[in-house]
Amino acid sequence: MTRKDSFGIYPGKTAEQISLLRYSKSSCGVDFLLNTAESTEKRGWFDTDKRYKTDFFEFYFFRRAEGHLFLAGERVELHPGMVLVISPFQLQEWHVALEKLDYTFLVFQEEFVNKFLSDKYFMYRLLYCYQHAYPTWFDLGDEEARPLLGLLRRMKEELREPVADSYHLIVAYLYQFLLLLNRKYAGLFRLPFALPLNNYAYQYKQLLEKNICDKTRVADYAGMMGISRVSLNKAVVREFGLSAVRLLKQRLLQEVKDDLLFTGLSVKEIAFRLHFSEPNHLMRFFKQMTGQTIGEFLEEMNRGEG
């Protein structure tokens, strides 16, 4: 394996070399914007020792696993019984031996759901999607995972021999799968799970994903939504259990971590890109949010590498 430099960045790898993997029906071998299979039938979409992002959702249920990946600015150690959820456009880098992995996967584009549902914020309502305050990797026992894997098997049966109503059945199975997993995730991390009063919190979450590099104040987003900061904060606290400011800072922190791990940019360049007035303010923000200096963070991420 290529040795990393002292900043945890592979020499020669730059932001321009981070590839975007797009969902392709032909590569998936199906007629839908969704596929599910066992690793023994078809390997997942990840590649080893490369930095990339995808334009689709990825779900992995690991029966056997060794190695680690970098995701959402964190080093994630893989192990059996683990579920991993990756949202579109999250930077990732896997360090695994494929022969030591055994898993079931599900991948799909958001468009697959949106064509069927009229709720444009549906994926943002799912607590594990576009999540930045809690990990999107967690353990599920065999009994807990069984009904979810059963739904994936039903989807696969429809994919293998599609008929006139297969699309609707697959979406129905997917809808049930996503909601059941959301219940388990909410219970696992003790997150609020009440009927929403409005869409403000989910709209805010969507806007953060699209604008975090340019807008880093809650007031900016409240203005874009045409509501007050107070109304926005109340909605966010009710739906996600944390303030609008905290949610923004969590999303901004992930952007900083991704830049540190994947782009090769200096702290000064990152501060400029994310509109910190000076590098010291970025370093102070990072220490306040993580309890670590940037150097300590990179050293932790790089343990065992090289």
C-alpha positions as CSV (number, residue, x, y, z in Angstrom):
1,M,0.0,0.0,0.0
2,T,1.2,3.5,-0.8
3,R,2.6,5.3,2.2
4,K,0.7,8.4,3.3
5,D,2.4,11.7,4.0
6,S,2.5,13.3,7.5
7,F,-0.9,14.9,6.9
8,G,-2.7,11.6,6.2
9,I,-3.1,12.4,2.5
10,Y,-1.9,10.0,-0.2
11,P,0.8,11.8,-2.2
12,G,-0.4,12.7,-5.6
13,K,-4.1,12.3,-4.8
14,T,-6.0,15.6,-5.2
15,A,-9.6,16.7,-5.2
16,E,-9.6,16.4,-9.0
17,Q,-9.0,12.6,-8.6
18,I,-12.0,12.0,-6.5
19,S,-14.4,10.2,-8.9
20,L,-18.1,10.2,-9.0
21,L,-19.7,6.8,-9.5
22,R,-23.1,7.2,-11.2
23,Y,-25.9,4.7,-11.0
24,S,-26.1,2.8,-14.3
25,K,-28.9,0.3,-15.1
26,S,-26.5,-1.5,-17.5
27,S,-23.8,-2.0,-14.9
28,C,-26.5,-3.2,-12.4
29,G,-28.0,-5.6,-14.9
30,V,-31.6,-4.5,-14.0
31,D,-34.2,-2.3,-15.5
32,F,-34.8,-0.2,-12.4
33,L,-32.9,2.5,-10.5
34,L,-32.4,-0.1,-7.7
35,N,-30.6,-3.3,-7.1
36,T,-30.1,-5.7,-4.2
37,A,-27.9,-8.8,-4.1
38,E,-25.5,-10.9,-2.0
39,S,-21.8,-10.3,-2.3
40,T,-21.4,-13.8,-3.5
41,E,-23.6,-12.9,-6.5
42,K,-22.4,-9.4,-7.2
43,R,-19.9,-7.2,-5.3
44,G,-21.0,-3.8,-4.0
45,W,-20.1,-0.6,-5.6
46,F,-17.2,0.3,-3.4
47,D,-13.6,0.2,-4.7
48,T,-10.6,-0.4,-2.5
49,D,-8.0,2.3,-1.6
50,K,-9.7,4.9,-3.9
51,R,-11.5,8.0,-3.0
52,Y,-14.9,8.5,-4.6
53,K,-18.5,9.3,-4.1
54,T,-21.7,8.0,-5.6
55,D,-25.0,9.5,-6.7
56,F,-27.1,6.8,-5.0
57,F,-28.0,5.5,-1.6
58,E,-26.0,2.4,-0.4
59,F,-27.0,0.0,2.4
60,Y,-24.8,-2.9,3.5
61,F,-25.6,-5.7,6.0
62,F,-22.3,-7.4,6.9
63,R,-22.2,-11.1,7.9
64,R,-18.4,-11.2,7.8
65,A,-16.2,-8.1,7.6
66,E,-12.6,-7.0,8.2
67,G,-10.9,-3.7,7.5
68,H,-12.1,-0.1,7.6
69,L,-13.3,2.8,5.5
70,F,-13.2,6.6,5.8
71,L,-16.7,8.0,5.7
72,A,-18.3,11.3,6.8
73,G,-15.0,12.4,8.2
74,E,-14.7,9.3,10.4
75,R,-12.7,6.1,10.4
76,V,-15.2,3.2,10.5
77,E,-14.0,-0.2,11.6
78,L,-15.9,-3.0,9.9
79,H,-17.2,-6.0,11.8
80,P,-19.8,-8.8,11.5
81,G,-23.4,-7.9,12.3
82,M,-22.9,-4.3,11.2
83,V,-25.3,-2.2,9.1
84,L,-23.8,0.6,7.1
85,V,-25.8,3.4,5.3
86,I,-24.2,5.8,2.9
87,S,-26.1,8.8,1.5
88,P,-25.4,10.2,-2.0
89,F,-22.3,12.3,-2.6
90,Q,-20.6,11.3,0.7
91,L,-16.9,10.9,0.2
92,Q,-15.7,7.4,1.0
93,E,-12.5,5.4,0.8
94,W,-12.4,1.6,1.6
95,H,-9.5,-0.3,3.0
96,V,-10.6,-3.9,2.8
97,A,-9.8,-7.3,1.4
98,L,-12.8,-8.3,-0.7
99,E,-12.4,-12.0,0.1
100,K,-12.9,-11.3,3.8
101,L,-16.3,-9.6,3.2
102,D,-19.7,-11.3,3.1
103,Y,-22.8,-9.1,2.9
104,T,-26.1,-8.2,1.5
105,F,-26.4,-4.8,-0.2
106,L,-29.1,-2.5,-1.5
107,V,-28.4,0.5,-3.8
108,F,-30.9,2.9,-5.4
109,Q,-31.3,6.4,-6.7
110,E,-33.6,8.8,-4.9
111,E,-35.4,9.2,-8.2
112,F,-36.7,5.7,-7.9
113,V,-38.6,6.7,-4.7
114,N,-39.6,10.2,-5.9
115,K,-41.4,8.8,-9.0
116,F,-43.8,6.9,-6.7
117,L,-44.1,9.3,-3.7
118,S,-45.3,12.9,-3.8
119,D,-43.2,13.7,-0.7
120,K,-40.1,15.4,-1.9
121,Y,-38.6,15.4,1.6
122,F,-39.2,11.7,2.3
123,M,-35.5,10.7,2.2
124,Y,-34.7,13.7,4.5
125,R,-37.3,12.4,7.0
126,L,-35.3,9.2,7.5
127,L,-33.0,9.8,10.4
128,Y,-30.1,7.8,9.0
129,C,-30.1,9.6,5.7
130,Y,-28.0,12.8,5.4
131,Q,-27.2,12.3,9.1
132,H,-24.3,14.2,10.6
133,A,-24.8,14.1,14.4
134,Y,-25.0,10.3,14.8
135,P,-23.2,7.5,13.0
136,T,-24.9,5.8,10.1
137,W,-23.2,2.5,11.0
138,F,-24.6,0.4,13.8
139,D,-25.2,-3.2,14.9
140,L,-28.3,-5.3,14.3
141,G,-28.8,-8.7,15.7
142,D,-30.0,-11.6,13.5
143,E,-33.6,-11.3,14.8
144,E,-33.7,-7.6,14.2
145,A,-32.2,-7.9,10.7
146,R,-34.3,-10.8,9.5
147,P,-37.5,-8.8,8.4
148,L,-35.3,-6.3,6.7
149,L,-33.3,-8.9,4.8
150,G,-36.6,-10.6,4.0
151,L,-37.8,-7.5,2.2
152,L,-34.6,-7.3,0.2
153,R,-35.1,-10.9,-0.9
154,R,-38.6,-10.0,-2.1
155,M,-37.2,-7.1,-4.1
156,K,-34.6,-9.4,-5.6
157,E,-37.3,-11.9,-6.7
158,E,-39.1,-9.1,-8.5
159,L,-35.9,-7.8,-10.1
160,R,-35.0,-11.3,-11.4
161,E,-38.4,-11.9,-13.1
162,P,-40.1,-8.6,-13.5
163,V,-43.8,-8.4,-14.6
164,A,-46.3,-5.6,-15.1
165,D,-46.6,-4.6,-11.4
166,S,-43.1,-5.4,-10.3
167,Y,-42.1,-1.7,-10.0
168,H,-45.0,-1.0,-7.7
169,L,-44.2,-4.0,-5.5
170,I,-40.5,-3.2,-5.3
171,V,-41.3,0.4,-4.2
172,A,-43.7,-1.0,-1.6
173,Y,-41.1,-3.3,-0.2
174,L,-38.5,-0.5,-0.3
175,Y,-40.9,1.9,1.5
176,Q,-41.5,-0.7,4.2
177,F,-37.7,-1.4,4.5
178,L,-36.8,2.2,4.9
179,L,-39.5,2.9,7.5
180,L,-38.7,-0.2,9.5
181,L,-35.0,0.6,9.6
182,N,-35.9,4.2,10.5
183,R,-37.8,3.0,13.6
184,K,-34.8,0.8,14.7
185,Y,-32.4,3.7,14.1
186,A,-34.5,6.1,16.2
187,G,-34.8,3.6,19.0
188,L,-31.1,2.8,18.9
189,F,-30.0,6.4,19.3
190,R,-33.1,7.6,21.2
191,L,-34.0,10.2,18.7
192,P,-37.4,12.0,18.5
193,F,-40.0,10.1,16.6
194,A,-43.1,12.2,16.5
195,L,-45.4,13.2,13.6
196,P,-44.1,16.3,12.0
197,L,-46.0,19.6,12.3
198,N,-44.5,21.0,9.1
199,N,-41.6,20.4,6.7
200,Y,-39.3,23.2,7.9
201,A,-36.8,20.8,9.6
202,Y,-36.5,18.6,6.5
203,Q,-36.3,21.6,4.1
204,Y,-33.5,23.0,6.3
205,K,-31.7,19.7,6.1
206,Q,-32.0,19.6,2.3
207,L,-30.7,23.2,2.0
208,L,-27.8,22.4,4.2
209,E,-26.7,19.6,1.9
210,K,-26.8,21.9,-1.1
211,N,-25.4,25.2,0.4
212,I,-23.1,24.4,3.4
213,C,-20.0,25.6,1.5
214,D,-21.5,29.0,0.8
215,K,-23.9,29.7,3.7
216,T,-22.8,29.1,7.2
217,R,-25.4,31.0,9.3
218,V,-28.8,29.8,10.4
219,A,-30.2,33.2,9.5
220,D,-29.3,32.6,5.8
221,Y,-31.4,29.5,5.7
222,A,-34.3,31.0,7.6
223,G,-34.3,33.8,5.0
224,M,-34.3,31.3,2.1
225,M,-37.2,29.5,3.7
226,G,-39.1,32.7,4.5
227,I,-39.5,32.0,8.2
228,S,-38.0,33.3,11.4
229,R,-34.9,31.8,13.1
230,V,-37.1,31.0,16.1
231,S,-39.6,29.0,14.0
232,L,-36.9,27.2,12.2
233,N,-35.1,26.3,15.5
234,K,-38.3,25.0,17.1
235,A,-39.0,22.7,14.1
236,V,-35.4,21.4,14.0
237,V,-35.4,20.7,17.8
238,R,-38.7,18.9,17.6
239,E,-37.7,16.6,14.7
240,F,-34.0,16.0,15.3
241,G,-33.5,16.7,19.0
242,L,-30.8,19.4,18.5
243,S,-30.8,23.1,17.6
244,A,-30.6,24.5,14.1
245,V,-27.2,26.0,15.0
246,R,-25.9,22.6,16.2
247,L,-27.2,20.8,13.1
248,L,-25.4,23.4,10.9
249,K,-22.2,23.0,12.8
250,Q,-22.3,19.3,12.5
251,R,-22.7,19.5,8.7
252,L,-20.0,22.1,8.5
253,L,-17.7,19.9,10.6
254,Q,-18.2,17.0,8.2
255,E,-17.2,19.3,5.3
256,V,-14.0,20.3,7.1
257,K,-13.2,16.6,7.9
258,D,-13.8,15.6,4.3
259,D,-11.5,18.3,3.1
260,L,-8.8,17.3,5.5
261,L,-9.0,13.6,4.6
262,F,-9.7,13.7,0.9
263,T,-8.6,16.8,-0.8
264,G,-5.1,17.6,0.1
265,L,-6.0,21.3,0.8
266,S,-4.2,23.1,3.5
267,V,-6.0,24.4,6.6
268,K,-5.7,27.9,5.1
269,E,-7.3,26.8,1.9
270,I,-10.1,25.0,3.7
271,A,-10.8,28.1,5.8
272,F,-11.0,30.2,2.7
273,R,-13.3,27.7,0.9
274,L,-15.7,27.5,3.8
275,H,-15.7,31.2,4.6
276,F,-13.9,31.2,7.9
277,S,-12.4,34.6,8.4
278,E,-8.9,33.1,9.1
279,P,-7.4,29.7,9.7
280,N,-7.2,30.1,13.5
281,H,-11.0,30.4,13.6
282,L,-11.3,27.1,11.7
283,M,-8.9,25.4,14.0
284,R,-10.7,26.8,17.1
285,F,-14.1,25.6,15.6
286,F,-12.6,22.1,15.0
287,K,-11.3,21.9,18.6
288,Q,-14.6,23.0,20.1
289,M,-16.6,20.5,18.0
290,T,-14.3,17.5,18.4
291,G,-12.1,18.1,21.4
292,Q,-9.1,17.4,19.1
293,T,-6.7,19.5,17.2
294,I,-6.6,18.9,13.5
295,G,-3.2,17.2,13.8
296,E,-4.6,14.9,16.5
297,F,-7.6,14.1,14.3
298,L,-5.4,13.2,11.3
299,E,-3.1,11.1,13.5
300,E,-6.1,9.1,14.8
301,M,-7.5,8.6,11.3
302,N,-4.1,7.3,10.1
303,R,-3.4,4.8,12.8
304,G,-2.5,1.4,11.3
305,E,-1.9,2.9,7.8
306,G,1.2,2.8,5.8
